[in-house]
Amino acid sequence: MNWQGPRRMYKPALFFVPLMPVDLASPVPDSPLRHSRALAGWWGWAFPPGPPLPPPLV
């Protein structure tokens, strides 16, 4: 370590890999099972899902 700083810079993207689990093996991309499984991890604890959306106005 000199006046130029540390020689090796770690990429910050590596820290976000285990925090957002994504089930890529799900047959349906937007299935409720996939979302419930992903929200059960660290991301769902830190950012719980909000209230359901109101019905659209026709």
PDB file of N, CA, C, O and CB in Angstrom:
ATOM      1  N   MET A   1       0.860  -1.191   0.000  1.00  0.00           N
ATOM      2  CA  MET A   1       0.000   0.000   0.000  1.00  0.00           C
ATOM      3  C   MET A   1       0.900   1.246   0.000  1.00  0.00           C
ATOM      4  O   MET A   1       1.690   1.477   0.916  1.00  0.00           O
ATOM      5  CB  MET A   1      -0.975   0.003   1.249  1.00  0.00           C
ATOM      6  N   ASN A   2       0.746   2.014  -1.043  1.00  0.00           N
ATOM      7  CA  ASN A   2       1.557   3.215  -1.175  1.00  0.00           C
ATOM      8  C   ASN A   2       0.634   4.431  -1.315  1.00  0.00           C
ATOM      9  O   ASN A   2      -0.549   4.362  -0.981  1.00  0.00           O
ATOM     10  CB  ASN A   2       2.523   3.102  -2.394  1.00  0.00           C
ATOM     11  N   TRP A   3       1.171   5.516  -1.800  1.00  0.00           N
ATOM     12  CA  TRP A   3       0.360   6.730  -1.920  1.00  0.00           C
ATOM     13  C   TRP A   3      -0.706   6.607  -2.996  1.00  0.00           C
ATOM     14  O   TRP A   3      -1.627   7.422  -3.046  1.00  0.00           O
ATOM     15  CB  TRP A   3       1.246   7.919  -2.218  1.00  0.00           C
ATOM     16  N   GLN A   4      -0.596   5.598  -3.859  1.00  0.00           N
ATOM     17  CA  GLN A   4      -1.595   5.411  -4.918  1.00  0.00           C
ATOM     18  C   GLN A   4      -2.791   4.594  -4.425  1.00  0.00           C
ATOM     19  O   GLN A   4      -3.761   4.423  -5.163  1.00  0.00           O
ATOM     20  CB  GLN A   4      -0.959   4.721  -6.130  1.00  0.00           C
ATOM     21  N   GLY A   5      -2.738   4.094  -3.208  1.00  0.00           N
ATOM     22  CA  GLY A   5      -3.846   3.324  -2.691  1.00  0.00           C
ATOM     23  C   GLY A   5      -3.601   1.837  -2.828  1.00  0.00           C
ATOM     24  O   GLY A   5      -2.526   1.419  -3.257  1.00  0.00           O
ATOM     25  N   PRO A   6      -4.599   1.030  -2.462  1.00  0.00           N
ATOM     26  CA  PRO A   6      -4.431  -0.429  -2.591  1.00  0.00           C
ATOM     27  C   PRO A   6      -4.309  -0.840  -4.050  1.00  0.00           C
ATOM     28  O   PRO A   6      -4.883  -0.220  -4.945  1.00  0.00           O
ATOM     29  CB  PRO A   6      -5.610  -1.170  -1.939  1.00  0.00           C
ATOM     30  N   ARG A   7      -3.541  -1.906  -4.260  1.00  0.00           N
ATOM     31  CA  ARG A   7      -3.284  -2.331  -5.637  1.00  0.00           C
ATOM     32  C   ARG A   7      -4.484  -3.063  -6.232  1.00  0.00           C
ATOM     33  O   ARG A   7      -4.767  -2.942  -7.424  1.00  0.00           O
ATOM     34  CB  ARG A   7      -2.049  -3.231  -5.690  1.00  0.00           C
ATOM     35  N   ARG A   8      -5.177  -3.811  -5.404  1.00  0.00           N
ATOM     36  CA  ARG A   8      -6.303  -4.598  -5.907  1.00  0.00           C
ATOM     37  C   ARG A   8      -7.609  -3.990  -5.435  1.00  0.00           C
ATOM     38  O   ARG A   8      -7.792  -3.723  -4.247  1.00  0.00           O
ATOM     39  CB  ARG A   8      -6.198  -6.068  -5.450  1.00  0.00           C
ATOM     40  N   MET A   9      -8.509  -3.774  -6.374  1.00  0.00           N
ATOM     41  CA  MET A   9      -9.836  -3.242  -6.055  1.00  0.00           C
ATOM     42  C   MET A   9     -10.866  -4.341  -6.283  1.00  0.00           C
ATOM     43  O   MET A   9     -10.985  -4.881  -7.383  1.00  0.00           O
ATOM     44  CB  MET A   9     -10.167  -1.978  -6.921  1.00  0.00           C
ATOM     45  N   TYR A  10     -11.606  -4.661  -5.227  1.00  0.00           N
ATOM     46  CA  TYR A  10     -12.606  -5.710  -5.351  1.00  0.00           C
ATOM     47  C   TYR A  10     -13.884  -5.130  -5.950  1.00  0.00           C
ATOM     48  O   TYR A  10     -14.279  -4.003  -5.651  1.00  0.00           O
ATOM     49  CB  TYR A  10     -12.891  -6.362  -3.979  1.00  0.00           C
ATOM     50  N   LYS A  11     -14.512  -5.926  -6.794  1.00  0.00           N
ATOM     51  CA  LYS A  11     -15.721  -5.451  -7.460  1.00  0.00           C
ATOM     52  C   LYS A  11     -16.902  -5.508  -6.480  1.00  0.00           C
ATOM     53  O   LYS A  11     -17.126  -6.545  -5.856  1.00  0.00           O
ATOM     54  CB  LYS A  11     -16.017  -6.300  -8.736  1.00  0.00           C
ATOM     55  N   PRO A  12     -17.653  -4.425  -6.335  1.00  0.00           N
ATOM     56  CA  PRO A  12     -18.757  -4.424  -5.369  1.00  0.00           C
ATOM     57  C   PRO A  12     -19.920  -5.319  -5.777  1.00  0.00           C
ATOM     58  O   PRO A  12     -20.779  -5.616  -4.947  1.00  0.00           O
ATOM     59  CB  PRO A  12     -19.259  -3.022  -5.177  1.00  0.00           C
ATOM     60  N   ALA A  13     -19.971  -5.759  -7.037  1.00  0.00           N
ATOM     61  CA  ALA A  13     -21.086  -6.593  -7.476  1.00  0.00           C
ATOM     62  C   ALA A  13     -21.040  -7.982  -6.831  1.00  0.00           C
ATOM     63  O   ALA A  13     -22.061  -8.667  -6.782  1.00  0.00           O
ATOM     64  CB  ALA A  13     -21.076  -6.724  -8.998  1.00  0.00           C
ATOM     65  N   LEU A  14     -19.894  -8.401  -6.345  1.00  0.00           N
ATOM     66  CA  LEU A  14     -19.797  -9.725  -5.745  1.00  0.00           C
ATOM     67  C   LEU A  14     -20.522  -9.794  -4.405  1.00  0.00           C
ATOM     68  O   LEU A  14     -20.912 -10.876  -3.967  1.00  0.00           O
ATOM     69  CB  LEU A  14     -18.340 -10.111  -5.565  1.00  0.00           C
ATOM     70  N   PHE A  15     -20.705  -8.656  -3.757  1.00  0.00           N
ATOM     71  CA  PHE A  15     -21.363  -8.659  -2.458  1.00  0.00           C
ATOM     72  C   PHE A  15     -22.880  -8.755  -2.589  1.00  0.00           C
ATOM     73  O   PHE A  15     -23.558  -9.103  -1.622  1.00  0.00           O
ATOM     74  CB  PHE A  15     -20.990  -7.409  -1.683  1.00  0.00           C
ATOM     75  N   PHE A  16     -23.425  -8.454  -3.767  1.00  0.00           N
ATOM     76  CA  PHE A  16     -24.873  -8.467  -3.951  1.00  0.00           C
ATOM     77  C   PHE A  16     -25.376  -9.797  -4.491  1.00  0.00           C
ATOM     78  O   PHE A  16     -26.584  -9.989  -4.632  1.00  0.00           O
ATOM     79  CB  PHE A  16     -25.285  -7.354  -4.882  1.00  0.00           C
ATOM     80  N   VAL A  17     -24.473 -10.710  -4.791  1.00  0.00           N
ATOM     81  CA  VAL A  17     -24.912 -11.989  -5.358  1.00  0.00           C
ATOM     82  C   VAL A  17     -25.680 -12.822  -4.337  1.00  0.00           C
ATOM     83  O   VAL A  17     -26.756 -13.312  -4.682  1.00  0.00           O
ATOM     84  CB  VAL A  17     -23.710 -12.779  -5.874  1.00  0.00           C
ATOM     85  N   PRO A  18     -25.199 -13.024  -3.081  1.00  0.00           N
ATOM     86  CA  PRO A  18     -25.962 -13.863  -2.163  1.00  0.00           C
ATOM     87  C   PRO A  18     -27.142 -13.150  -1.513  1.00  0.00           C
ATOM     88  O   PRO A  18     -27.916 -13.782  -0.794  1.00  0.00           O
ATOM     89  CB  PRO A  18     -25.059 -14.383  -1.099  1.00  0.00           C
ATOM     90  N   LEU A  19     -27.296 -11.848  -1.750  1.00  0.00           N
ATOM     91  CA  LEU A  19     -28.368 -11.120  -1.085  1.00  0.00           C
ATOM     92  C   LEU A  19     -29.676 -11.179  -1.861  1.00  0.00           C
ATOM     93  O   LEU A  19     -30.746 -11.018  -1.275  1.00  0.00           O
ATOM     94  CB  LEU A  19     -27.964  -9.682  -0.879  1.00  0.00           C
ATOM     95  N   MET A  20     -29.610 -11.405  -3.163  1.00  0.00           N
ATOM     96  CA  MET A  20     -30.819 -11.426  -3.974  1.00  0.00           C
ATOM     97  C   MET A  20     -30.937 -12.782  -4.661  1.00  0.00           C
ATOM     98  O   MET A  20     -30.470 -12.941  -5.788  1.00  0.00           O
ATOM     99  CB  MET A  20     -30.810 -10.277  -5.017  1.00  0.00           C
ATOM    100  N   PRO A  21     -31.555 -13.767  -3.999  1.00  0.00           N
ATOM    101  CA  PRO A  21     -31.675 -15.079  -4.620  1.00  0.00           C
ATOM    102  C   PRO A  21     -32.675 -15.053  -5.772  1.00  0.00           C
ATOM    103  O   PRO A  21     -33.776 -14.518  -5.637  1.00  0.00           O
ATOM    104  CB  PRO A  21     -32.093 -16.120  -3.582  1.00  0.00           C
ATOM    105  N   VAL A  22     -32.293 -15.623  -6.882  1.00  0.00           N
ATOM    106  CA  VAL A  22     -33.148 -15.674  -8.061  1.00  0.00           C
ATOM    107  C   VAL A  22     -33.249 -17.128  -8.508  1.00  0.00           C
ATOM    108  O   VAL A  22     -32.238 -17.785  -8.751  1.00  0.00           O
ATOM    109  CB  VAL A  22     -32.593 -14.763  -9.211  1.00  0.00           C
ATOM    110  N   ASP A  23     -34.471 -17.616  -8.613  1.00  0.00           N
ATOM    111  CA  ASP A  23     -34.681 -18.997  -9.022  1.00  0.00           C
ATOM    112  C   ASP A  23     -34.802 -19.031 -10.546  1.00  0.00           C
ATOM    113  O   ASP A  23     -35.862 -18.752 -11.106  1.00  0.00           O
ATOM    114  CB  ASP A  23     -35.953 -19.606  -8.338  1.00  0.00           C
ATOM    115  N   LEU A  24     -33.700 -19.376 -11.200  1.00  0.00           N
ATOM    116  CA  LEU A  24     -33.712 -19.395 -12.666  1.00  0.00           C
ATOM    117  C   LEU A  24     -34.262 -20.707 -13.212  1.00  0.00           C
ATOM    118  O   LEU A  24     -34.524 -20.814 -14.410  1.00  0.00           O
ATOM    119  CB  LEU A  24     -32.307 -19.163 -13.207  1.00  0.00           C
ATOM    120  N   ALA A  25     -34.443 -21.714 -12.342  1.00  0.00           N
ATOM    121  CA  ALA A  25     -34.933 -23.006 -12.798  1.00  0.00           C
ATOM    122  C   ALA A  25     -36.457 -23.090 -12.782  1.00  0.00           C
ATOM    123  O   ALA A  25     -37.022 -24.145 -13.070  1.00  0.00           O
ATOM    124  CB  ALA A  25     -34.352 -24.104 -11.943  1.00  0.00           C
ATOM    125  N   SER A  26     -37.122 -21.990 -12.447  1.00  0.00           N
ATOM    126  CA  SER A  26     -38.578 -22.015 -12.395  1.00  0.00           C
ATOM    127  C   SER A  26     -39.153 -22.044 -13.816  1.00  0.00           C
ATOM    128  O   SER A  26     -38.724 -21.264 -14.666  1.00  0.00           O
ATOM    129  CB  SER A  26     -39.115 -20.790 -11.614  1.00  0.00           C
ATOM    130  N   PRO A  27     -40.118 -22.933 -14.085  1.00  0.00           N
ATOM    131  CA  PRO A  27     -40.676 -22.991 -15.442  1.00  0.00           C
ATOM    132  C   PRO A  27     -41.444 -21.712 -15.798  1.00  0.00           C
ATOM    133  O   PRO A  27     -41.404 -21.264 -16.944  1.00  0.00           O
ATOM    134  CB  PRO A  27     -41.601 -24.206 -15.579  1.00  0.00           C
ATOM    135  N   VAL A  28     -42.137 -21.130 -14.825  1.00  0.00           N
ATOM    136  CA  VAL A  28     -42.880 -19.901 -15.067  1.00  0.00           C
ATOM    137  C   VAL A  28     -42.123 -18.753 -14.408  1.00  0.00           C
ATOM    138  O   VAL A  28     -41.899 -18.792 -13.199  1.00  0.00           O
ATOM    139  CB  VAL A  28     -44.344 -20.001 -14.521  1.00  0.00           C
ATOM    140  N   PRO A  29     -41.722 -17.730 -15.168  1.00  0.00           N
ATOM    141  CA  PRO A  29     -40.900 -16.668 -14.574  1.00  0.00           C
ATOM    142  C   PRO A  29     -41.613 -15.897 -13.465  1.00  0.00           C
ATOM    143  O   PRO A  29     -40.985 -15.520 -12.476  1.00  0.00           O
ATOM    144  CB  PRO A  29     -40.467 -15.705 -15.646  1.00  0.00           C
ATOM    145  N   ASP A  30     -42.902 -15.660 -13.614  1.00  0.00           N
ATOM    146  CA  ASP A  30     -43.626 -14.822 -12.657  1.00  0.00           C
ATOM    147  C   ASP A  30     -44.605 -15.649 -11.820  1.00  0.00           C
ATOM    148  O   ASP A  30     -45.713 -15.204 -11.522  1.00  0.00           O
ATOM    149  CB  ASP A  30     -44.379 -13.706 -13.393  1.00  0.00           C
ATOM    150  N   SER A  31     -44.180 -16.855 -11.447  1.00  0.00           N
ATOM    151  CA  SER A  31     -45.053 -17.675 -10.627  1.00  0.00           C
ATOM    152  C   SER A  31     -45.006 -17.201  -9.176  1.00  0.00           C
ATOM    153  O   SER A  31     -43.957 -16.746  -8.721  1.00  0.00           O
ATOM    154  CB  SER A  31     -44.655 -19.157 -10.726  1.00  0.00           C
ATOM    155  N   PRO A  32     -46.117 -17.296  -8.436  1.00  0.00           N
ATOM    156  CA  PRO A  32     -46.101 -16.872  -7.032  1.00  0.00           C
ATOM    157  C   PRO A  32     -45.169 -17.726  -6.169  1.00  0.00           C
ATOM    158  O   PRO A  32     -44.681 -17.254  -5.142  1.00  0.00           O
ATOM    159  CB  PRO A  32     -47.508 -16.926  -6.464  1.00  0.00           C
ATOM    160  N   LEU A  33     -44.916 -18.971  -6.570  1.00  0.00           N
ATOM    161  CA  LEU A  33     -44.003 -19.814  -5.800  1.00  0.00           C
ATOM    162  C   LEU A  33     -42.579 -19.274  -5.865  1.00  0.00           C
ATOM    163  O   LEU A  33     -41.841 -19.330  -4.882  1.00  0.00           O
ATOM    164  CB  LEU A  33     -44.043 -21.259  -6.315  1.00  0.00           C
ATOM    165  N   ARG A  34     -42.205 -18.758  -7.010  1.00  0.00           N
ATOM    166  CA  ARG A  34     -40.863 -18.212  -7.160  1.00  0.00           C
ATOM    167  C   ARG A  34     -40.700 -16.958  -6.323  1.00  0.00           C
ATOM    168  O   ARG A  34     -39.647 -16.753  -5.720  1.00  0.00           O
ATOM    169  CB  ARG A  34     -40.566 -17.910  -8.626  1.00  0.00           C
ATOM    170  N   HIS A  35     -41.724 -16.114  -6.274  1.00  0.00           N
ATOM    171  CA  HIS A  35     -41.608 -14.883  -5.511  1.00  0.00           C
ATOM    172  C   HIS A  35     -41.616 -15.161  -4.009  1.00  0.00           C
ATOM    173  O   HIS A  35     -40.888 -14.517  -3.254  1.00  0.00           O
ATOM    174  CB  HIS A  35     -42.739 -13.928  -5.876  1.00  0.00           C
ATOM    175  N   SER A  36     -42.438 -16.117  -3.576  1.00  0.00           N
ATOM    176  CA  SER A  36     -42.474 -16.422  -2.153  1.00  0.00           C
ATOM    177  C   SER A  36     -41.159 -17.051  -1.703  1.00  0.00           C
ATOM    178  O   SER A  36     -40.718 -16.827  -0.576  1.00  0.00           O
ATOM    179  CB  SER A  36     -43.647 -17.354  -1.836  1.00  0.00           C
ATOM    180  N   ARG A  37     -40.531 -17.837  -2.579  1.00  0.00           N
ATOM    181  CA  ARG A  37     -39.258 -18.456  -2.231  1.00  0.00           C
ATOM    182  C   ARG A  37     -38.145 -17.406  -2.192  1.00  0.00           C
ATOM    183  O   ARG A  37     -37.247 -17.483  -1.354  1.00  0.00           O
ATOM    184  CB  ARG A  37     -38.910 -19.573  -3.235  1.00  0.00           C
ATOM    185  N   ALA A  38     -38.203 -16.423  -3.100  1.00  0.00           N
ATOM    186  CA  ALA A  38     -37.161 -15.395  -3.123  1.00  0.00           C
ATOM    187  C   ALA A  38     -37.342 -14.413  -1.967  1.00  0.00           C
ATOM    188  O   ALA A  38     -36.352 -13.936  -1.412  1.00  0.00           O
ATOM    189  CB  ALA A  38     -37.177 -14.642  -4.465  1.00  0.00           C
ATOM    190  N   LEU A  39     -38.579 -14.102  -1.594  1.00  0.00           N
ATOM    191  CA  LEU A  39     -38.824 -13.151  -0.520  1.00  0.00           C
ATOM    192  C   LEU A  39     -38.559 -13.769   0.852  1.00  0.00           C
ATOM    193  O   LEU A  39     -38.537 -13.056   1.856  1.00  0.00           O
ATOM    194  CB  LEU A  39     -40.253 -12.640  -0.593  1.00  0.00           C
ATOM    195  N   ALA A  40     -38.357 -15.091   0.904  1.00  0.00           N
ATOM    196  CA  ALA A  40     -38.088 -15.727   2.187  1.00  0.00           C
ATOM    197  C   ALA A  40     -36.644 -15.532   2.634  1.00  0.00           C
ATOM    198  O   ALA A  40     -36.299 -15.884   3.762  1.00  0.00           O
ATOM    199  CB  ALA A  40     -38.405 -17.203   2.108  1.00  0.00           C
ATOM    200  N   GLY A  41     -35.796 -14.979   1.770  1.00  0.00           N
ATOM    201  CA  GLY A  41     -34.396 -14.805   2.106  1.00  0.00           C
ATOM    202  C   GLY A  41     -34.120 -13.459   2.758  1.00  0.00           C
ATOM    203  O   GLY A  41     -34.985 -12.849   3.387  1.00  0.00           O
ATOM    204  N   TRP A  42     -32.869 -13.020   2.580  1.00  0.00           N
ATOM    205  CA  TRP A  42     -32.439 -11.779   3.231  1.00  0.00           C
ATOM    206  C   TRP A  42     -33.154 -10.574   2.646  1.00  0.00           C
ATOM    207  O   TRP A  42     -33.455  -9.620   3.364  1.00  0.00           O
ATOM    208  CB  TRP A  42     -30.927 -11.601   3.097  1.00  0.00           C
ATOM    209  N   TRP A  43     -33.427 -10.609   1.348  1.00  0.00           N
ATOM    210  CA  TRP A  43     -34.067  -9.455   0.696  1.00  0.00           C
ATOM    211  C   TRP A  43     -35.489  -9.276   1.206  1.00  0.00           C
ATOM    212  O   TRP A  43     -35.936  -8.145   1.399  1.00  0.00           O
ATOM    213  CB  TRP A  43     -34.072  -9.626  -0.840  1.00  0.00           C
ATOM    214  N   GLY A  44     -36.211 -10.383   1.429  1.00  0.00           N
ATOM    215  CA  GLY A  44     -37.569 -10.276   1.929  1.00  0.00           C
ATOM    216  C   GLY A  44     -37.626  -9.825   3.378  1.00  0.00           C
ATOM    217  O   GLY A  44     -38.611  -9.224   3.808  1.00  0.00           O
ATOM    218  N   TRP A  45     -36.563 -10.116   4.137  1.00  0.00           N
ATOM    219  CA  TRP A  45     -36.544  -9.664   5.532  1.00  0.00           C
ATOM    220  C   TRP A  45     -36.246  -8.169   5.601  1.00  0.00           C
ATOM    221  O   TRP A  45     -36.847  -7.454   6.403  1.00  0.00           O
ATOM    222  CB  TRP A  45     -35.498 -10.457   6.349  1.00  0.00           C
ATOM    223  N   ALA A  46     -35.332  -7.697   4.777  1.00  0.00           N
ATOM    224  CA  ALA A  46     -34.962  -6.283   4.807  1.00  0.00           C
ATOM    225  C   ALA A  46     -36.015  -5.420   4.115  1.00  0.00           C
ATOM    226  O   ALA A  46     -36.294  -4.308   4.564  1.00  0.00           O
ATOM    227  CB  ALA A  46     -33.597  -6.077   4.144  1.00  0.00           C
ATOM    228  N   PHE A  47     -36.597  -5.917   3.035  1.00  0.00           N
ATOM    229  CA  PHE A  47     -37.604  -5.171   2.281  1.00  0.00           C
ATOM    230  C   PHE A  47     -38.841  -6.047   2.122  1.00  0.00           C
ATOM    231  O   PHE A  47     -38.998  -6.708   1.095  1.00  0.00           O
ATOM    232  CB  PHE A  47     -37.053  -4.724   0.885  1.00  0.00           C
ATOM    233  N   PRO A  48     -39.715  -6.065   3.112  1.00  0.00           N
ATOM    234  CA  PRO A  48     -40.906  -6.912   3.001  1.00  0.00           C
ATOM    235  C   PRO A  48     -41.836  -6.405   1.908  1.00  0.00           C
ATOM    236  O   PRO A  48     -41.826  -5.212   1.606  1.00  0.00           O
ATOM    237  CB  PRO A  48     -41.652  -6.967   4.339  1.00  0.00           C
ATOM    238  N   PRO A  49     -42.639  -7.280   1.305  1.00  0.00           N
ATOM    239  CA  PRO A  49     -43.548  -6.847   0.243  1.00  0.00           C
ATOM    240  C   PRO A  49     -44.620  -5.917   0.789  1.00  0.00           C
ATOM    241  O   PRO A  49     -45.091  -6.083   1.914  1.00  0.00           O
ATOM    242  CB  PRO A  49     -44.197  -8.055  -0.433  1.00  0.00           C
ATOM    243  N   GLY A  50     -44.992  -4.953  -0.010  1.00  0.00           N
ATOM    244  CA  GLY A  50     -45.997  -3.986   0.395  1.00  0.00           C
ATOM    245  C   GLY A  50     -47.401  -4.531   0.235  1.00  0.00           C
ATOM    246  O   GLY A  50     -47.580  -5.710  -0.072  1.00  0.00           O
ATOM    247  N   PRO A  51     -48.404  -3.681   0.441  1.00  0.00           N
ATOM    248  CA  PRO A  51     -49.794  -4.119   0.279  1.00  0.00           C
ATOM    249  C   PRO A  51     -50.098  -4.420  -1.181  1.00  0.00           C
ATOM    250  O   PRO A  51     -49.423  -3.896  -2.067  1.00  0.00           O
ATOM    251  CB  PRO A  51     -50.763  -3.052   0.810  1.00  0.00           C
ATOM    252  N   PRO A  52     -51.108  -5.259  -1.453  1.00  0.00           N
ATOM    253  CA  PRO A  52     -51.454  -5.581  -2.843  1.00  0.00           C
ATOM    254  C   PRO A  52     -51.981  -4.345  -3.570  1.00  0.00           C
ATOM    255  O   PRO A  52     -52.518  -3.421  -2.959  1.00  0.00           O
ATOM    256  CB  PRO A  52     -52.503  -6.712  -2.892  1.00  0.00           C
ATOM    257  N   LEU A  53     -51.812  -4.356  -4.875  1.00  0.00           N
ATOM    258  CA  LEU A  53     -52.253  -3.226  -5.675  1.00  0.00           C
ATOM    259  C   LEU A  53     -53.778  -3.196  -5.759  1.00  0.00           C
ATOM    260  O   LEU A  53     -54.411  -4.252  -5.772  1.00  0.00           O
ATOM    261  CB  LEU A  53     -51.637  -3.289  -7.081  1.00  0.00           C
ATOM    262  N   PRO A  54     -54.379  -2.001  -5.816  1.00  0.00           N
ATOM    263  CA  PRO A  54     -55.833  -1.920  -5.967  1.00  0.00           C
ATOM    264  C   PRO A  54     -56.253  -2.382  -7.357  1.00  0.00           C
ATOM    265  O   PRO A  54     -55.440  -2.368  -8.281  1.00  0.00           O
ATOM    266  CB  PRO A  54     -56.325  -0.484  -5.713  1.00  0.00           C
ATOM    267  N   PRO A  55     -57.514  -2.791  -7.520  1.00  0.00           N
ATOM    268  CA  PRO A  55     -57.976  -3.225  -8.852  1.00  0.00           C
ATOM    269  C   PRO A  55     -57.960  -2.049  -9.829  1.00  0.00           C
ATOM    270  O   PRO A  55     -58.200  -0.909  -9.430  1.00  0.00           O
ATOM    271  CB  PRO A  55     -59.407  -3.833  -8.768  1.00  0.00           C
ATOM    272  N   PRO A  56     -57.683  -2.317 -11.088  1.00  0.00           N
ATOM    273  CA  PRO A  56     -57.621  -1.226 -12.070  1.00  0.00           C
ATOM    274  C   PRO A  56     -59.001  -0.613 -12.320  1.00  0.00           C
ATOM    275  O   PRO A  56     -60.028  -1.290 -12.278  1.00  0.00           O
ATOM    276  CB  PRO A  56     -57.032  -1.736 -13.392  1.00  0.00           C
ATOM    277  N   LEU A  57     -58.981   0.671 -12.577  1.00  0.00           N
ATOM    278  CA  LEU A  57     -60.236   1.371 -12.871  1.00  0.00           C
ATOM    279  C   LEU A  57     -60.591   1.183 -14.341  1.00  0.00           C
ATOM    280  O   LEU A  57     -59.787   1.473 -15.227  1.00  0.00           O
ATOM    281  CB  LEU A  57     -60.125   2.886 -12.527  1.00  0.00           C
ATOM    282  N   VAL A  58     -61.798   0.696 -14.589  1.00  0.00           N
ATOM    283  CA  VAL A  58     -62.214   0.431 -15.973  1.00  0.00           C
ATOM    284  C   VAL A  58     -62.900   1.679 -16.526  1.00  0.00           C
ATOM    285  O   VAL A  58     -63.334   1.686 -17.678  1.00  0.00           O
ATOM    286  CB  VAL A  58     -63.172  -0.813 -16.052  1.00  0.00           C
TER     287      VAL A  58
END
